[in-house]
Amino acid sequence: MKNHFYITTPIYYVNDKPHIGHAYTTILADVISRYNRKLGNETFFLTGLDEHGQKVQEAAENLGIDPKKHCDKMAPRFTSLWDKLYISNDDFIRTTEDRHKKIVKKILQIVMDNGDIYEAEYEGLYSVSEERFITEKEAESGVYRDIKTLKEKNYFFKMSKYQDQLIKYINSNPNFIQPNHRKNEILGFLKKPLNDLCISRPKSRLNWGIELPFDEGYVTYVWFDALINYITAAGYSKDEKLFQKRWPASCHLIGKDILTTHAVYWPTMLMSAGIELPISIFAHGWWLMEDSKMSKSLGNIINPMDLIEDYGVDPVRYYLMREMVIGQDANFTFKSFIQRYNSDLANDFGNLLSRVTTLIHKNFLGEIPKPGKLSDQELSIKSKSENLSNQVTKMIDEMRLNDAIEEIMQFIRSVNKYMERNAPWKMVKEDKVGAGRVLYTAGEALRIGAVLLSPVMPNRTLILLDALNSEKVNYSWGGLLPGAILKKHDPLFPRIK
Ligand code: MSP
């Protein structure tokens, strides 16, 4: 197996205000990247911004500034959020960068030279107020004004030519589109004849885009431009050796809203350009707010900044990763957020740390006791911890993050029960060695749990691991060092009232 791991997020529209949905995809990619780095896989994690198109041009015009200036002003809303959320991306791509524009032109030229781009007159319903072609259904909806029939010359990509090849590819690579129900959705879509894709916009209508290398009167359609970011950042046509190493991407992580562009447009573009297809495209579901879709018009968009300020970054990361069964929609409610926080983080996880450290301070002058000879109880915790890291790795591989987290929390809960059963606070009076063994075992189990949870909560687990003053990265048994002195720490997860 190749031990290079390349994961991407969608590149977000620079004009949008980042919300919990964008934060979710990015945190998910971050958590998976961190697990891969821990496993020793060389990892490349890419995110970035999609900066061309009508909306950006309009916003800049309204402000009376140059569109690039507008993008530069908006971009930090994303980059500073990613910093706050401890996103460990290795690269950040913006489609207005020269490195990207060059590659888009290059691909367009290759596809053109291949005979896969042709010119045609397109006739359709055009809404002047929206400045785009609309469907008949949209025209009937009464939402759009100034509708006229417009004839326009454009360039088209022969997507239809690759339909059969794509169907064959999907069928012979069962993990290409995940989860399975999304693959079936695409195969269903591909039962109807595929249209060719209009990949240009006349400059008279839109000029904020990448100029076609073969016609200066046109710019590139924003999706044809945006998808190429994944190979630009991998070093395509710039650093062949690097590109060989990074490409094909291991996983394009996306939301279900952009499945067709990734699972149909992108692979056919790559086929035409003679580039290998990505290994997998994984579409997750949506975060709903109290059961309805988050949208500007409903006014129910959750701003991740507010949540972080109120509850801290790690609990937000934990909640998002624990609560969503990847592939399905999930419901964000403040009630479930607080319940999760209090039960998993304050009661189970935080409580175990404070019990262990309080007792070690009180009875062993803050010095981690020796484990001594382990009894069956301790041997069973030790062997559980050994299985746990394998189970977690397997679940992450299968994108079952919520299950992996639950598995770790069950382990922590079983250690809390072990503490209650053995009551080292009582035991210490008659059997100090025994109490030391129990505290060592509970502390070591907690340390391993924290190492396993560190990709999800990189900040608070580090505080915990620091407090234990022992091995911080290794999850095999014995990293807690007898004789090490516990360090002072703030309460890890104070209960939310
Ligand atoms: N610019 C395109 C993507 C181009 S990729 C080559 C785009 N951008 S976007 O800003 O609209 O971001 C879309 C992505 O944000 C979704 O695919 C998803 O990953 C994430 N989410 C946006 N809203 C979401 C939810 N309510 N819930 C979960 N994720 C969602 O599309």
Residues whose N, C-alpha, C, O or C-beta is under 5 A from the ligand:
A	BS01	MSP	P10 I11 Y12 Y13 D16 G21 H22 Y24 T25 D50 A226 L227 I254 G255 I258 G285 W286 W287 M294
